[in-house]
């Protein structure tokens, strides 16, 4: 793969448990809310991620709205990864797709 692919929220939900989801939003936004299994990815831990993640792992990059994740996904591909996706719509689309839970 010379480039990343796009993936929908529904397709992400159907990925196997060993898929790697990385959230490139700022640390405060990540701390407030993030997708299950999503790990934060930033400049501070990028090298560790590259070294620790198998190059053939399914990697899904998530940002706010699905724009910045495309550039980040391409950078990950350039590091030798072969199965990289940018999630369309980003975290906000995922958040809006979740059922509303009432405490009443």
Buried (B, 14 or more C-beta within 10 A) or exposed (E): EEEBEBBBBEBBEEBEEEBBBBBBBEEEBBEEEBBEEBBBBBEEEBEEBBEEBEEEBBBBBBBBEBEBBBBBBBBBBEBEBEBBBBBBBBBEBBEEEEEEEEEE
